[in-house]
Amino acid sequence: MFAVAVRRDARGVVFTLRGELDFDSVVQLHDAAERELGRRDAGPVVVDCAALSFCDSSGVSALIRLARQLTARDRELRLAAVPASVSRLFSLTGLDQLFAVHRDVAEALAGVAAGRGMVVAGGSDEPVRPSEGESA
């Protein structure tokens, strides 16, 4: 089961993803994005991935689409608390190069310590990188 919870913060908007972001559930993220893009708010959209257990190519496409839509409105998509199971996919697909990735939501909203080129797994101090011999 997948769910998107949206909350507003003085510094931006947080989309909290829970469950599996896949072909069947991506419509929920699209719906939340459409509602947000219909507002005239400024600031980043932070995607809290702490409770995201799985993401397939449909989920990756949805995140890329959202990032492009936000960029066209002079806004930014930031990822937070990406679990190790999902960070590998982001690393292999290059999403860790495309998005600002943060240790947690508070850091993402503050816009500090953004990492491009590495994904910091939720609850870990160490970046998750492809194993030696693997290509990103």
Contacts in CASP RR format, 6 or more apart in sequence:
PFRMAT RR
TARGET T0000
AUTHOR 0000-0000-0000
METHOD contacts of the structure
MODEL  1
MFAVAVRRDARGVVFTLRGELDFDSVVQLHDAAERELGRRDAGPVVVDCA
ALSFCDSSGVSALIRLARQLTARDRELRLAAVPASVSRLFSLTGLDQLFA
VHRDVAEALAGVAAGRGMVVAGGSDEPVRPSEGESA
1 19 0 8 1.000
1 20 0 8 1.000
2 17 0 8 1.000
2 18 0 8 1.000
2 19 0 8 1.000
2 20 0 8 1.000
2 21 0 8 1.000
2 22 0 8 1.000
2 24 0 8 1.000
2 25 0 8 1.000
2 28 0 8 1.000
3 17 0 8 1.000
3 18 0 8 1.000
3 19 0 8 1.000
3 28 0 8 1.000
4 15 0 8 1.000
4 16 0 8 1.000
4 17 0 8 1.000
4 18 0 8 1.000
4 28 0 8 1.000
4 29 0 8 1.000
4 31 0 8 1.000
4 32 0 8 1.000
5 15 0 8 1.000
5 16 0 8 1.000
5 18 0 8 1.000
6 13 0 8 1.000
6 14 0 8 1.000
6 15 0 8 1.000
6 16 0 8 1.000
6 32 0 8 1.000
6 35 0 8 1.000
6 36 0 8 1.000
7 13 0 8 1.000
7 14 0 8 1.000
7 16 0 8 1.000
8 14 0 8 1.000
8 41 0 8 1.000
9 109 0 8 1.000
11 43 0 8 1.000
11 44 0 8 1.000
11 109 0 8 1.000
11 110 0 8 1.000
12 41 0 8 1.000
12 42 0 8 1.000
12 43 0 8 1.000
12 44 0 8 1.000
12 45 0 8 1.000
12 46 0 8 1.000
12 109 0 8 1.000
13 36 0 8 1.000
13 41 0 8 1.000
13 43 0 8 1.000
13 44 0 8 1.000
13 45 0 8 1.000
13 46 0 8 1.000
14 45 0 8 1.000
14 46 0 8 1.000
14 47 0 8 1.000
14 48 0 8 1.000
14 105 0 8 1.000
14 109 0 8 1.000
15 29 0 8 1.000
15 32 0 8 1.000
15 33 0 8 1.000
15 36 0 8 1.000
15 45 0 8 1.000
15 46 0 8 1.000
15 47 0 8 1.000
15 48 0 8 1.000
16 48 0 8 1.000
16 50 0 8 1.000
16 51 0 8 1.000
17 29 0 8 1.000
17 47 0 8 1.000
17 48 0 8 1.000
17 49 0 8 1.000
17 51 0 8 1.000
17 52 0 8 1.000
18 51 0 8 1.000
18 52 0 8 1.000
19 25 0 8 1.000
19 51 0 8 1.000
19 52 0 8 1.000
19 53 0 8 1.000
19 54 0 8 1.000
20 52 0 8 1.000
20 53 0 8 1.000
20 54 0 8 1.000
20 55 0 8 1.000
21 29 0 8 1.000
21 52 0 8 1.000
21 54 0 8 1.000
21 55 0 8 1.000
21 56 0 8 1.000
21 58 0 8 1.000
21 59 0 8 1.000
21 62 0 8 1.000
22 54 0 8 1.000
22 55 0 8 1.000
22 56 0 8 1.000
22 58 0 8 1.000
22 59 0 8 1.000
23 56 0 8 1.000
23 58 0 8 1.000
26 58 0 8 1.000
26 59 0 8 1.000
26 61 0 8 1.000
26 62 0 8 1.000
29 59 0 8 1.000
29 62 0 8 1.000
29 63 0 8 1.000
29 66 0 8 1.000
30 62 0 8 1.000
30 65 0 8 1.000
33 62 0 8 1.000
33 65 0 8 1.000
33 66 0 8 1.000
33 69 0 8 1.000
36 45 0 8 1.000
37 69 0 8 1.000
37 70 0 8 1.000
37 73 0 8 1.000
42 74 0 8 1.000
42 75 0 8 1.000
43 75 0 8 1.000
43 76 0 8 1.000
44 70 0 8 1.000
44 75 0 8 1.000
44 76 0 8 1.000
44 77 0 8 1.000
44 78 0 8 1.000
44 108 0 8 1.000
44 109 0 8 1.000
44 111 0 8 1.000
45 66 0 8 1.000
45 70 0 8 1.000
45 75 0 8 1.000
45 76 0 8 1.000
45 77 0 8 1.000
45 78 0 8 1.000
46 78 0 8 1.000
46 79 0 8 1.000
46 80 0 8 1.000
46 102 0 8 1.000
46 105 0 8 1.000
46 108 0 8 1.000
46 109 0 8 1.000
47 63 0 8 1.000
47 66 0 8 1.000
47 77 0 8 1.000
47 78 0 8 1.000
47 79 0 8 1.000
47 80 0 8 1.000
48 80 0 8 1.000
48 81 0 8 1.000
48 105 0 8 1.000
49 79 0 8 1.000
49 80 0 8 1.000
49 81 0 8 1.000
49 82 0 8 1.000
49 83 0 8 1.000
49 86 0 8 1.000
50 80 0 8 1.000
50 81 0 8 1.000
50 83 0 8 1.000
50 104 0 8 1.000
50 122 0 8 1.000
52 82 0 8 1.000
52 83 0 8 1.000
52 86 0 8 1.000
53 83 0 8 1.000
53 85 0 8 1.000
53 86 0 8 1.000
54 85 0 8 1.000
54 86 0 8 1.000
55 86 0 8 1.000
55 89 0 8 1.000
55 90 0 8 1.000
60 89 0 8 1.000
60 90 0 8 1.000
60 93 0 8 1.000
60 95 0 8 1.000
63 77 0 8 1.000
63 79 0 8 1.000
63 95 0 8 1.000
63 99 0 8 1.000
64 95 0 8 1.000
64 98 0 8 1.000
66 77 0 8 1.000
67 77 0 8 1.000
67 98 0 8 1.000
67 99 0 8 1.000
70 76 0 8 1.000
70 77 0 8 1.000
71 77 0 8 1.000
76 100 0 8 1.000
77 99 0 8 1.000
77 100 0 8 1.000
78 99 0 8 1.000
78 100 0 8 1.000
78 101 0 8 1.000
78 102 0 8 1.000
78 108 0 8 1.000
78 111 0 8 1.000
78 114 0 8 1.000
79 90 0 8 1.000
79 95 0 8 1.000
79 99 0 8 1.000
79 100 0 8 1.000
79 101 0 8 1.000
79 102 0 8 1.000
79 108 0 8 1.000
79 119 0 8 1.000
80 101 0 8 1.000
80 102 0 8 1.000
80 103 0 8 1.000
80 104 0 8 1.000
80 105 0 8 1.000
80 107 0 8 1.000
80 108 0 8 1.000
81 102 0 8 1.000
81 103 0 8 1.000
81 104 0 8 1.000
81 105 0 8 1.000
81 122 0 8 1.000
81 123 0 8 1.000
82 90 0 8 1.000
82 101 0 8 1.000
82 119 0 8 1.000
82 120 0 8 1.000
82 121 0 8 1.000
82 122 0 8 1.000
83 121 0 8 1.000
83 122 0 8 1.000
84 121 0 8 1.000
84 122 0 8 1.000
84 124 0 8 1.000
84 128 0 8 1.000
87 96 0 8 1.000
87 119 0 8 1.000
87 120 0 8 1.000
87 121 0 8 1.000
87 128 0 8 1.000
88 128 0 8 1.000
88 130 0 8 1.000
89 95 0 8 1.000
90 96 0 8 1.000
90 99 0 8 1.000
90 101 0 8 1.000
90 119 0 8 1.000
91 119 0 8 1.000
91 128 0 8 1.000
91 129 0 8 1.000
91 130 0 8 1.000
91 136 0 8 1.000
92 130 0 8 1.000
92 134 0 8 1.000
92 136 0 8 1.000
94 136 0 8 1.000
96 116 0 8 1.000
96 117 0 8 1.000
96 118 0 8 1.000
96 119 0 8 1.000
96 136 0 8 1.000
97 116 0 8 1.000
97 117 0 8 1.000
98 116 0 8 1.000
99 116 0 8 1.000
100 108 0 8 1.000
100 111 0 8 1.000
100 114 0 8 1.000
100 115 0 8 1.000
100 116 0 8 1.000
101 114 0 8 1.000
101 115 0 8 1.000
101 116 0 8 1.000
101 117 0 8 1.000
101 118 0 8 1.000
101 119 0 8 1.000
101 120 0 8 1.000
102 108 0 8 1.000
102 111 0 8 1.000
102 113 0 8 1.000
102 114 0 8 1.000
102 115 0 8 1.000
102 120 0 8 1.000
103 113 0 8 1.000
103 120 0 8 1.000
103 122 0 8 1.000
103 123 0 8 1.000
104 122 0 8 1.000
107 113 0 8 1.000
108 114 0 8 1.000
118 127 0 8 1.000
118 128 0 8 1.000
118 129 0 8 1.000
119 127 0 8 1.000
119 128 0 8 1.000
120 126 0 8 1.000
120 127 0 8 1.000
120 128 0 8 1.000
121 127 0 8 1.000
121 128 0 8 1.000
129 136 0 8 1.000
130 136 0 8 1.000
END
